[in-house]
Amino acid sequence: MKYFKPKTLRFLMTISFVFTFLTMSAQQNGKIKGTITTSDGEQAAGVNIILKNSKYWAVSDESGNFEFNRIKPNTYTLQVSLTGYETLESEVIVAESETTTVNLQLKVSNKELKEVVINNKKSILSKKTDYVARMPLTNLENPQVYNVIHKELLLEQVSVDIKSAVQNSPGAVPVTYPSGGVAVTFRGFTTGINARNGMETSTNRSSTDLANVERIEILKGPSGTLFGSTISSFGGVVNLVTKKPFETTATEVSYTTGSFNLNRFTADINTPLNEEKTVLFRINAAVNREKSFLDYGFNNTVAVTPSLTFKANEKLTFNIDAEYISSNNTRRTYHRYDAASGITNPGDLKIDYKKSLFYDDNDAKTSANKVFAQAEYQISENWKSTTLFSFMGENVDRSYQTYTLWLNPYQAARRVGNWGPIYDNYTNIQQNINGQFATGSIKHKLLVGANYNFNKSGFSSGATAYIDTIDVRTPFDPMRRKTVDATLKQTAYPVTTNKTFSVYASDVINFTERLSAMLSLRLDNYKLDTVEGTEGYNQTALSPKLGLVYQVVKDQVSIFGNYMNGFQNSPPATQPDATRLILDPVYAVQYEAGVKVEAFNKKLSTTLSYYNIKIDNAVQYDNNGFAYQNGEQVSKGFDFELIANPINGFNIIVGYAFNDNTIPATGKKAVGAPENVANFWTTYTLQNTVKGLGAGFGINYVGKSYMFDDNVFYIPSYTTANATVFYDQPTWRVGLKFNNLSNEKYWDFYGNSQAPTNFLVNLTLKF
């Protein structure tokens, strides 16, 4: 028999004891997990959960989930607290080697009710959304890059229009069309504000208002698989999420005034309509009146947006909302430049920065009517049906649009067109089925859907020839509407209709808790009906999407890659020899890889990704005017976003995007695609002394871009700085905002000068 030395024996006995102790501890420990919701059924993020008289504590994630691991068997008191709600305590029994599940709902505190603003205040870091993937998928699980701009951030910045709001997204540059529409440029492409609650909308010629916007979601990259060609562009999707009714009674009214005779009034009223709180009503309204910083020009808008929620039973809920928006304003001028003018950028012009060439009776009058309805039915614990309907009618009574041709830096030829009456009616019906199931140890999140879209439009327009030529170095009169109408001739075009039917499916496969793949496919059939003078056509497109995600650190760090597809339908091209070229849909494909981080108890959110978008069948024309479909365009670059809340009251937002968008055949840069775009915003709000007093500062930079394909005329780069001071209290708030502090002179993609230094003052009352 072999004997061990005493020291060796003691060492082995110690190892054995430790091993036995750890094994027994592991076997004896239990687990607590659960979900916290608020009284209105919303998942509660950022809730503090502690086990009283112990060292254990946690904070709920954006889905309201929390978890305690390795808890010794015992009876504990779970304490849950969130500002504005009653502190909740619940007894929890932890058994050996078992998981105890606790689902709790917070109630609004009467004592602190005034601390609760209309709808729950969400952290500006939250990326919770029901629309980006059309299924419950967290940011770290999603292989697509997207940004979320919350109304809380817009309140800090005293944002009164969509243009200032979208600049909080990395790489996003607002665009105002001469037709009056609003869009956003990112990843080298221009994307309209074409989605509202995930369904089709339009701002091609009408206005939009922030009064009813809960948040703005900007999806990056071709997104045809889930959203089709009418909502998305090759750059991505911009989706407006509207405010929803909730269970408590609350009212908020706000008045904003400032430079250029701005007067803006908004109201937000919410109330349950019955004691059971199964019928909830909310209405938002806005009246906006302002002049232009130019010597002529104005913008007057009215918006009314009621919404209703009806909880028929525990399984079935209806949501209905409507929106009416009416606008009377002036359009910005579309500037063109003669090839022999010697002009290379708008700064070369000898006209006064604030001077308009046209009188403001060359105006536009538009309206839009929107209806959205949703029926959500919980089929079972893991399966849900969502039926959606939307209608959007965009109407243009008149739209006088102004044009100049600069012959040299001081001489301009002027003409005007009128686009209207015009109407565009968009009807959408959509059915989605969402479910979760498992095949062995592999878990699935499944979406199956179908969408029918019908569009009907009528169109009338006319334009003058160049009416006169002026020298801006000498006194001149702005062109009046009566001068325009004297030579303007209108042409009415036949009514056109088109319809699209689509089916799509998406399966997110969780091979493990950390490794998942997204497999998605869409089949889309588009038909343009034949009308007088125009032959219709029919196109079918197949759009796949693939994604892969691995969570390096569970629920904190993930790496991802994706292959995404977008498409645009192309009508047949009539060639100079009268033949017709049947075209395929134009496709764009994107390859992307990156990393997402959500760490320090949701105090830090960051995304870094590199992408390559390629179009290999763009429609182009040769020197003889013949169309061909093998043109290439490549847009590549990277996006970076960082949002942090390192300490209570201190927020930081940093974004940077680099984009190289070129036409390989010519080596030229694509139009309206700046290489470098950066944004920065930070605020700090005092938490103790003078609680609610805060200040903020931000910078936006947009790099040089080209206005035409020849890359001769360019829009110069610019940097603007903004600052705010505010005092936020439970029943009122006042804010002061300064824009363009350095009085930077800069121009948009159409060569229009932008606002100099200006200020806004806002007063909000909460009841």
Buried (B, 14 or more C-beta within 10 A) or exposed (E): EEEEEEEEEEEEEEEEEEEEEEEEEEEBBBBBBBBBBBBBEBBBBBBBBBBEEEEBEBEBBBBBBBBBEEBEEEEBEBBBBBEBBBEBEEEBEBEEEEBBEBEBBBEBBEEBBBBBBBBBBBBBBBBBBBBBBBBBBBBBBBBBBBBBBBBBBBBBBBBBBBBBBBBBBBBBBBBBBBBBBBBBBBBBBBBBBBBBBBBBBBBBBBBBBBBBBBBBBBBBBBBBBBBBBBBBBBBBBBBBBBBBBBBBEBEBBBBBBBBBEBEBBBBBBBBBBEEEBBBBBBBBBBBBBBBBBBEBBBBBBBBBBBBBBBBEEEEEBBBBBBBBBBBBBBBBBBBBBBEEBEBEBBBBBEBEBEBBBBBBBBBBBBBBBBBBBBBBBBEEEEBBBBBBBBBBBBBBBBBBBBBBBBBBBBBBBBBBBBBBBBBBBBBBBBBBBBBBEEEEEEBBBBBBBBBEBBBBBBBBBBBBEEBEEBEBEEEBEBBBBEBBEEEBEEEEBEEBBBBBBBBBBBBBBBEEEBEBBBEBBBBBEBBBBEEEEEEBBEBEBBBBBBBBBBBEEEBBBBBBBBBBBBBBBBBBBEBEEEEEBEBBBBBBBBBBBBEBBBBEEBBBBBBBBEBBBBBBBBBBEEEEEBBBBEBBBBBBBBBBBBBBBEEEBBBBBBBBBBBBBBBEEEEBBBBBBBBBBBBBBBBBBEEEEEEBBBBBBBBBBBBBBBBBEEBEBBBBBBEBBBBBEBBBBBEEBEBBBBBBBEEBBBBBBBBBBBBBBBBBBBEBEBE
